[in-house]
Amino acid sequence: LRNTGPEDLFIKVMCCGICHTDIHQIKNHLGMSRYPMVPGHEMVGEALEVGSEVTKFKTGDIVGVGLLVGCCRSCRACDADIEQYCNKKIWSYNDVYTDGNPTQGGFAESMVVDQKFVVKIPEGMSPEQAAPLLCAGVTVYSPLNHFGLKKSGLKGAILGLGGVGHMGVKISKAMGHHVTVISSSDKKKVEALDHLGADEYLVSSDSATMEQAADSFDYIIDTVPVNHPLEPYLSLLKVDGKLILMGVINTPLQFISPMVMLGRKVITGSFI
C-alpha cells in the first residue's frame, strides 16, 4: 500500500462483494488481466486514518469503495461528475495508480483511497447489505436514472437473474414498475416471484409466451454476460423501448436493423 496522502483514507476492509467482473478478471476472459492481482470492487470498511485535507470523512466512519479510485479530473466526463466515462480512469484493481504502483482491490485486508472515490455508508445498513450496491446496485440505478425511466407505472424486464439482475428487480420494483424476469428456463421462477417480488416470469425458450409478450416493455435491462441473440428481446419492446446492455461480452452481438428501425427502438449500454 502507498502512504496515506493528504486527501486519502486508510481503510480496513470489513467485507467485499464478488462481482462477475471479478471472475472475468481472475480468469483473464477479457485479455487484460495483470498478475499478481487482488480483485474486489464492492468494498466496505472502516476508516482508520484520514489525510490532513480530507473533509468528507473522519476516523471511524464506515465507508465504501467501488470500481474506480482515480480519474484525470479535467475531461468533459470528469467535469460532468461521470468519471466512469473518463478515458484515464483508474480501476480499483488490475490497473496502475498515478504513483506507478499497481492498484489492488477489496479482497485485501486494507486499502488507501482518495476521498473523491469513497462514499459514506448510512448508519443502520450492514456492510453485507451495502457492498453489492457499490457496483451491482449503481449499475442498475444509473441507466434508469439517466434515460428517464424512474417514473412509476413503467413496464420493465430484467434479462438474467444473477447479481445485477437481483438488483434490477429490487430497484425497479422500488420505483413502482411492473417487473418481469426473463430467463432461459423456469429454474429461477420461485426465486424471482416469491423471494424478489417480480410481477411476472418469462421463459425465453418458450416461443409462444415470448410472442404473447411482444411490444410490451418500456425497457429491458440485459444482464447476460455471455454472447446471446438480441432479436428475441428487441421484439418485446414497445415503440421507443430501450434494450440496455449490462453484461461484459468480448464477442460481437448481432441483430438485423429493421428490428430497431420499425419500432424506433434503442440498443444502448451503461457503465456504473
N, C-alpha and C positions, 0 to 999 in steps of 0.2 A: 504493500500500500504506500501511496505517496504521503508526505507530511500534510497535515491539515492546514490549508491555506486560509487567508482572511475571510473568504466567502464560502468556506467548506464546512460540512458537518462530518464528524466521525461517527458512524452508525454501527451499533451492534445488531446484527441480524437476528430477528426473532423467528421469522418464518418466510418462506418464499414459495410462490405458486409454480407449477410446472405447466408451461405452455407448449403447444405443438411446435412452435417455432424453436423451442429448445431442442426438441427431438431432431428437427431439420439440421440444426447447427451441430449437435453432437455427432450425427451420422454423416455430416457434410453433404446433405442432399442438394444444397444449392451451390456447391463447389466453391465456397468462400470461407470455410472454417479454418481457424488458425489454432494450432495446438502448442503447448498445453492450454486448455480452456476451462474456465469456471463459469458455467451458464447461470441463468436465473435473472428474470427481469420483472418479477412481480413481488418485490421485496418489501417487507415491513420490519421495522426495527426501532430501537431506542437511540436517541441522540446522546452520546456520551460526552461529546466535545463539540463546541461550535466556534467558528473563527471570529476574529475581532470585528469583522464587518457584517456578520450575519444579523439580519434584522427581523427575519420572519420566524425564527425558532429559538428555543432555549434548551439548555441541557435537561434531559429527562423527557422531552417530548417524544411521543410515538409518531413515527413518520413513515412515509412510503416513497419508494423509488421505482419508476417504470423502465421503459425501454431505452430512454435517452439519458445521457449525462453530459452532453455538450453540443454546441452549435456555433455557427460563425458570428451570430448576433448582429449582422449588418445587411443580410439579403432581404428580399421582399417577404419571404416566408417568415423570417425571424421578426421583422418589423410588424407583421400581422399577428404575431403570437401563435403561429402554427409551425413551430420549429421542427415538427416531424417531417416537414417537406423541405427543410434546408438541405442543400446538396452537400454540405460539410458537417452534417450532424454526426455525433459520436455515439455509437451504441454503448449500452451499459456493459456489454462484454463482447469479446471477439472483435475488438477494434483497438485503435491506438489513440491515447489521450494526447492533449496538447504538449505534455512534457516528454512525449516519445515512448512512454511505457504502455504496455497492453492494459486494456480495461478488463476487469474481472467482475462477474455478476454476483447475484444474491445467494448462490449456493455456498458462498464463502461465509466465514464467521463474522466478517465486518466489511464495511465499505467506507470510502471517503468520496463525498458527492457535493458538487456545487449547489448552493441553496436554490438556484433557479430551477433545478430539476428534482426538488424534494417537495412533497406535499404533507400537510398535517393530517393525521388520522383522527377523526372525531372521537371524542370520549364516548364510551359505551359500545363501540364497534370493536369486535375482537380482531386480532391480527389475521386470523384464518379467514374471516369474512372479508376483510379489506383487501387482502393480497390479490385475489383474482380480478378485482375491479381495476387494478392498475394497468392491465393490458386488455384482457377479455372484455371487461365492462366498458372501458373507454372506447375500445374498438367498435362496439355496437352502438353506443350512445352517439359517437361523433358523427356518423353519416345521417342518423335520424335527425340530429340537430341541424346539420349543415344543409340537408336537402329539404328542409321544411316539413319533416314527417313526424313532428312531435304532437300535433293536434289530435285530440281524441276522436274516435269514430272511424279511423282508418282501418283497412283490412290488409294485414301483412302476413308474410310467411317466412319461416326460418328453415332454410335448407341445410340439413345436417344438425345433429344434436350432440356435438362434442362440447368442449369448454366454452367456446364463443357462442355456440347455439343455445346452451343453457342460459347464458346472459341475455341473449337475444329475446328469448321467451319472456324472461322476468322483466326486462326493461320495457319491452313493447307493451306487455300487459299493464305495467305501471303507468304507461302513457294513455291507457284507455283504448288500446287497439284490440281488434278481433284477430287472434293469432292462430295460425295453422302451422304445425310442424310437418315438414316434408322429409321423408326418409325412404330408403330403398326397400325396407322390409317393415313388418309390424312389431319387431322385437323391442322397440323403444316406445311403443304406444302407451303403455301404462305409465311409464316414467314421464312422458310428455304431458299427458292429460291429467293424471292423478297427482303426481308429485310437483310438477312445474306449473300447472294451471293453464296449459294451452287449451284453446277452444275446440280445435279440430286436429285430426291427424290424417295425412295424405300419403299413401304409399306410391312412390313414383313409378314402380314397376307394374302398377295396375292401370292399364291404358284406359279402361272405362271410367274410373274415377278421375283420372287426370283430364280426360276430355270434359267431364262434367264441371271441372274446376276452371275451365278456360275463361280468360278475360275477367278474373275475379279479384285480383290482388293489386293494391296500390304500390306495393313494393315486395321484393323478395331479398332477404339477406342470405347470400350464398356463402356458407362457411366451409364448404367441402375443400380439403387441402390436396386433392389429387385430381388428375385430369378427368373431365366428365363433359358430356354434351350440354350445351346451353339451350338449344332449341326447345326441348320439352318444357323448360321453365319460362322462357320468353312467351310461350303460348298462354301461360297462366296470368300474365299481366294485363291490366286494363290499359286503355289508351293513356299515354303519358306515364305508364308504370315504369318503375326502376328496378333493375337487377343489379344489386350491389355486391361486388366480389370482395370477399374477405380472406379466402384461402390463399396461401402462398404456394403457387404452382409454377414449376420451371419448364413446362412444355406448353406449346401453343394451344389455345382454346379456339373452337370453330363454331361458326353459325352462318346461316345464309342471310344476306342483307334484307330481303323482304320481311323477315320475321321482326325486324326492328322498324323498317320504314312504314309498314302498313298499320302500325299502331303508335307511331311516334314514340317508341319505347327507348329506354336509355339503358345501356350497359356501362356501368361505372365502377370505380373502386374507391376505397377509403383506407387510410392507414392511421391507426390510433388517434 
